Every structure is written in C-alpha cells, then in structure tokens.
Amino acid sequence: MDEAVAELKRMRSSIDNMDSALIHLLAERFKITQRVGELKARAGLPPADPNREAEQIARLRALAESAELDPELAEKFLTFIVREVVRHHERIAAEQTD
C-alpha cells in the first residue's frame, strides 16, 4: 500500500508539472493570437478564418493520432481555444472601431 501511495504521488507530481507547462504554452499562444487579432483589426480582416480553423483541426487530429491521443479530444480542445481566440479578436475589432 505504501508503495502505491508513493507511486501515485510521483505520478501526480508529473501531472502537475505537465499542467504547468500547458498553462505556460497556452499563455504564450494567446499572446501571439492577441497580436494576430490586432493585425487583423488594423487590416480590416474578419476575426474568424473558417478555412484556417478546418486546416488546424485536420492537422491536430492527425497529430493526435500519431501521438496515440484521442482525435476527438484534440478537436474539442482546439475548438474551445479557437472560440476563445475569435471572441478576443471580435473584442479587438470592436475596440478598433470605437
């Protein structure tokens, strides 16, 4: 029992480290997409790009399969992120018109 508890603690520590890395990667990704939104607003481009989104979903599904991750999970994750990015881009565009 003690060995199982110790192993569980080690695994959870690794999970915590990965969660930290994911949060930092997401923060960096959103810093870049913020700049993309500003560029789109200045250029008068729409906040959303359905063709790019479809390409990204296909690309991430393929990456997920090669990494032995459920492609549905990868698609749901990317769809959530894209919705947030588009929401931010819409806000940036609205601020540009104020």
N, C-alpha and C positions, 0 to 999 in steps of 0.2 A: 504494500500500500504506500509506504514512504517513497519508494522508487517511482511509482506512478505519479504521485503528487509533485515530486521534484521534476520529472519529465514534463508534466503539464505546465509547471511554472516556466521551464525553459522554452517550451513551445509558445506560451503566451507572451513571453518577452520578445521572441522573434516576431510574432504577430504585431505587437506594439511598435516595434521598430519599423516594420513594413508599413503600418498605418501612418506613422510619422513621415516616412518617405513619400507616401501617396499624397498626403496633405501638402507637403512642400512642392511636389510636382504639380499638383492642381493649382497652387498659388502662382507658380511660375507660368503655367499655361494661361491662367486668367489675366496675368499681367500682359502677356502678348496679345491675347484676344481683345483686351481693352484698347491696345494700340491699333489693332485691326479695325475695331469699331470706330475709333476716331478718324482713321484714314477713310473708311467707307463714308462716314458722315460728311467729311470735307469734300469728297469726290462725288457726293450725291448718289452713292451706290446703296442698294437695299440692304437692310440689316441681315436678312437671311439669304442663303445661297443653296437652294434645294439640290442642285446638281452636285455641289461640293459635299453636301451632307450625305447624299446617296453614295458617293465615291468613298467617303470616310467610313460609312457603315460597312460597305463591302470589304474595304481594306482591313478594318478592325475585326470583322468576323473571320476573315482568313487568318489573321494573326492569332486570334483566339484559338482557332482550330489547331494551328501549328504548335501552340503553347499548351494544348490539352486543357483549354478553358472552354466552358460552355459558350458558344457563339451568341446565344440568346442573352446571356448575362452581359456580354461585351456590348451588344447592341443596345440593351436597356441603359447601361451605364453611359454610353456615348450619347444616346438620345437625351438623357437627362442633362448632360453637360451642354449639349448644343442648344437645348431650350433655354438654359441659363445664359449662355453666350448671346443668343438672339435677343433675349429680354434686355440684357445690358446694352447691346447695340441699338435697340429701339430707344432706350433711355438716352443714350449719347446723341442719337439723331434728333430726338425731341429737344434736347438742350441746345443743339446747334441752331435750331430754328427760333429759339427764344430770344 
